[in-house]
Amino acid sequence: MSSHYRAAVVGGGVTGLCAAFYLARTFGRDRVVLLEGSDDVGGQTRTSRSQGFVNDWGPNGFLDREPLTLQWVSDLGLSDQLVQARSEAARRFILRGGRLREIPLSPPGFLMSDVLSVRGRLRVLCEPLVKSRGTETESLWEFGARRIGKEAADFLIDPMASGIFGGDSRKLALAACFPRMMEMEHEHGSLFAAMRARRKQGRRASAAGPAGTLTSFADGIGVLPEKAASRDDFEKRTGAAVSSVTRASDGYSLRLASGEEVRTDAVVVALPAYAASDVLRELDVALAATLQEIPYAGMTVICGGYRRDKVGHPLDGFGFLVPRREGLRLLGCIWTSSVFDHRAPDGWVQLRTMVGGATDPEAVKLSDQELLAMFRREAGRLLSIDSDPEFLEVYRWKRAIPQFVPGHVDRVRRLEQAESRHPGLALAGNSYRGVGLNDCVVSAHRAVERISATAPR
């Protein structure tokens, strides 16, 4: 049995759903098929709803700075369901010396903050005097230590790396993780100068780029893939795992695990890098080998529900991150019910805790009881909690987040060269140019543009 399409999308996560949606607008709904190996779409961007709790499995939202994401939301008819984080969520905390300390949002506040020592703060103020000499292989920690000092790298850069990438700041490449920051250093000579220049332009930005506001949906971030899957914009097939992609006389042949063949003029591979490597090995050995070079970090997400009177902390903010120097296994804790409305029933709170990452790969093997014991031991005192949650859901991802280690920029260049060898083929997803939901949408649009321009006619 075989069928022929104008374009096929392999992978039904957010990237694949977005790519299929816009490919169908270009070629027609009957000419585009999305193939997903599991029984449901959405990947890690899913939400469960139980006993009045709204539990995000992976990401909990996106920053409203990316027009392409907002346009897709609008095209899906979801704009009226968007919700923004509460204003209180602007307050964020870092654990240092066994105590939660608020991260200052302004330079004057930073001077008075105890997140860093007086000496550490003075070192940060010397940043404009540091010469620009970054390279593509410089790590986040090395960049931070060079520009704002080792103490700031340990207690500001390091937890940021674990919070965004689940990564080790000493092993993540600045040029791949925050290319705009590297560009700003080269363009302005210092991060302080870059921030001043952007403020003159009227941008609400930090040195790392536009900040934006954390945004989700009233019923959780999973609403996005759920809505995309519920429409008939293109053909969707779950339980349709692709085993291989090879060239055919009329484009590409996709062999499914069931033995079925799908023929297509063009194909978007929107799988994690390791899975994309498996399906593309017969097509291009060198391409598959490059994809295998991209490592992943595991992550465990613990969604716990507590009666409000069982939590002594006011939970008046977004949550906290834990620098690795503090010696804890927890990476951080988001006070979800303080960030968005309707995430917990009245009189209850929800805490969303992350464990694992690149610095603790064994954490994904811990049982629920071991995780709860760890939480009570490491966070119970900080939040004045002396009991287990009355509601609990745990999500384990053995390979959750791609790690942009040194050499990643070169790897992406080689992948782009491989794409050029195969007109009508596009790689998409968060394995290449950014790990957030916005990055997935941007990657999907890049794939659509490439397919539209290079697919055989």
Secondary structure, DSSP 8 states (H G I E B T S, - for coil): -EEEEEEEEE--SHHHHHHHHHHHHHH-GGGEEEE-SSSSS-TT--EEEETTEEEESS---EETT-HHHHHHHHHTT-GGGEEE--GGGG-EEEEETTEEEE--SSHHHHHH-SSS-HHHHHHHHTGGGS-----TT-BHHHHHHHHH-HHHIIIIIHHHHHHHHS--TTTSBHHHH-HHHHHHHHHHSSHHHHHHHHHHTT--EETTEE---EEEETT-TTHHHHHHHHS-SSEEESS--EEEEEEETTEEEEEETTS-EEEEEEEEE-S-HHHHHHHHTTT-HHHHHHHHT--EEEEEEEEEEEEGGG--S---SSEEE--GGG--SEEEEE-HHHHSTTSS-TTEEEEEEEEESTT-GGGGG--HHHHHHHHHHHTHHHHT--S--SEEEEEEEEEEEE---TTHHHHHHHHHHHHHHSTTEEE-STTTS--SHHHHHHHHHHHHHHHHHHS--
